[in-house]
Amino acid sequence: MMTRNKLEKGEGLAAEVRRQLGAETMARFVRTLPTFRAETDIPDRFRQLLDRLDRVENGDVWRRQ
């Protein structure tokens, strides 16, 4: 069982995280991060593994290559 004091601290922490994530400083930082994408010239074996991962994520696990 969570005590009232712990609940209030948790709510305060959640509010602080939301505040910081919405800050302009955070937006500027996120804009500096690289975009995550697969390079077009990766080896075939890695491309096949990425395609397999995409199929699993999309729920299409029964389709074979």
C-alpha positions as CSV (number, residue, x, y, z in Angstrom):
1,M,0.0,0.0,0.0
2,M,1.3,3.4,-1.0
3,T,1.3,6.0,1.8
4,R,-0.1,9.5,1.1
5,N,3.4,11.0,1.4
6,K,4.8,8.6,-1.3
7,L,1.8,9.2,-3.5
8,E,2.3,13.0,-3.3
9,K,6.1,12.6,-4.1
10,G,5.2,10.4,-7.1
11,E,2.7,12.9,-8.4
12,G,5.3,15.7,-7.9
13,L,7.9,13.7,-9.7
14,A,5.6,13.0,-12.6
15,A,4.7,16.7,-12.9
16,E,8.4,17.6,-12.9
17,V,9.2,15.1,-15.6
18,R,6.3,16.5,-17.7
19,R,7.5,20.0,-17.2
20,Q,11.1,19.2,-18.2
21,L,10.1,17.2,-21.2
22,G,7.9,20.1,-22.5
23,A,10.6,22.7,-22.0
24,E,12.2,24.5,-24.9
25,T,15.6,23.4,-23.7
26,M,14.6,19.8,-24.1
27,A,13.2,20.5,-27.6
28,R,16.5,22.1,-28.7
29,F,18.4,19.1,-27.3
30,V,16.2,16.5,-29.1
31,R,16.6,18.4,-32.4
32,T,20.4,17.8,-32.1
33,L,20.0,14.0,-31.9
34,P,20.7,12.0,-35.0
35,T,17.8,10.4,-36.8
36,F,17.7,6.7,-36.3
37,R,17.4,4.9,-39.6
38,A,19.2,2.0,-41.4
39,E,21.8,2.9,-43.9
40,T,21.0,1.8,-47.5
41,D,24.4,0.1,-48.0
42,I,24.3,-2.4,-45.1
43,P,25.2,-6.0,-45.7
44,D,22.4,-8.3,-47.0
45,R,22.4,-10.4,-43.8
46,F,21.7,-7.3,-41.7
47,R,19.0,-6.1,-44.1
48,Q,17.3,-9.6,-43.8
49,L,17.4,-9.4,-40.0
50,L,15.9,-5.9,-40.0
51,D,13.2,-7.1,-42.4
52,R,12.5,-10.0,-40.1
53,L,12.3,-7.7,-37.1
54,D,9.8,-5.5,-39.0
55,R,7.6,-8.5,-39.8
56,V,7.6,-9.6,-36.2
57,E,6.8,-6.0,-35.0
58,N,3.9,-5.8,-37.5
59,G,2.5,-9.2,-36.4
60,D,3.3,-10.9,-39.7
61,V,5.5,-13.6,-38.3
62,W,4.2,-16.4,-40.6
63,R,5.4,-14.9,-43.8
64,R,8.6,-16.4,-45.0
65,Q,11.4,-14.7,-47.0
